[in-house]
Amino acid sequence: MKILDSSWPANTIKFSLLSSFKNGVYGIEVEETTGFLKSKKYTYEKENIISIGVINEDVEKKKSFVGSAVGAGLGGLVLGPIGLIAGALAGGNKTSKIIKIGIKFKDKNWILAEYNTKSTIDKLELFSIQKIELKQKKEAPF
């Protein structure tokens, strides 16, 4: 996870999820570095979080030289010259999803964070954030 922007000064915060076995994920804790070995913690439980939403999803594609070379070698061994070309084209492709989420708190603070689904830790944290059930006001049916 990478924090892209926030209402706090640049590069001064990190955040973590608040959870317990009984309640599951019930909030977010933001730690702001205020000086040398000094920090301030902000605790936001569900009722103090206004919204959590996906801002953007991008697919990132990369081509690995080693993966392409291995694919070409295996393709060449199995299918000859045509397999060599096909293996080189198919091998080494790596895709991952970059998901940007926004979190808005009642005290007008906010965070914009980026998660890479290639990372298992990012996947788990993103899944946990989605499990936070916010109390929404019910809209009038008329």
Secondary structure, 3 states (H helix, E strand, C coil): CEEEEECCCCCCEEEEEEEECCCEEEEEEEEEEEECCEEEEEEEEHHHEEEEEEEEEEEEEEECHHHHHHHHHHHHHHHCHHHHHHHHHHCCEEEEEEEEEEEEECCCCEEEEEEECCCHHHHHHHHHHHCCCCCCCCCCCC
